[in-house]
Amino acid sequence: MNDLIPRLAARLRSWLDRHFPPGAGPGLAPQPAPVARPAPPLPAHRSPYGLDGPLDGNVSALVRPYLGDVLAREAAG
């Protein structure tokens, strides 16, 4: 009579292991390893201004607006 509880516990454990194997419950199964994906390719390099070549300061006055007054005085002087 003294070993009734351990025998019942062992039988219950064997019955549970047969009907509910370890790892079969929700949250008990190991998480699958994440799949390593290659990084997407980078886009082709382009100028932040949308131009392929350098800007010519003599053609565009907007490149050096602070010289407008100086050049006007030199031309007048």
N, C-alpha and C positions, 0 to 999 in steps of 0.2 A: 504494500500500500504506500510505502514511502516514496517509491519511484514512479508513481502514477503521473504526477505532473510533468516530469522530464520526458516520460514516454509519450504523453499526449502532445507535448510541445514538439518533439521530434517528428511525430506523425503529421502534425499540422504543418510543420516546415516542409516536409517532403511532399505533402499534397500541394502546398502553395508553390513550391518550385516546379512541380509538374504542370500545373495549370497557368501559372504566371512566372515565366522564366525571368531571371534577373535582367534588367535593362529593357523590359517590354512595356513598362508603364510610361505615362507621359512625364517628361522631364527627367527621366532616369537614363535614357539612352544618351550615349556620348554625342556631342554635336559634331557634324561633319566638318572636316578641315576646309577652310576657305580656299577657293580655287584662285591661284595667282594668274592674273590677266596681264598681258603685255600693255605697256602704256601706249596711248594713241600717238601717232606721229605728229610732230609739230608742224605748223603751217610754214610756208616758205617765208624767209625774211624779207621784209619790205620797209621802206622808209616810213617813219611816223607821219611825214608830211605828204605821203602819196607820190613822191617824186623819186626817180631812180638816181639822178645825178645831184651834185651840190648846187646850191642856189648861187646865182651871180649877183653880187651886190650892186653892180653898175646898171643892171637891167631893171631891177625892182627897187623902188624907193621904199617899199614897206619893210625891207630887210633892215635898213638903217635909217629910221625916221628921224633920229636925233641929229643927223647930218644935214637935213634939209635947210636949216637956217644958215649953217656954216657955208654950205656950197652956194647958197643964194648970195651971201655977202661977198664971197670970193668972186663970183661971176659979175657982181655989180661993181666991185672995187677995183 
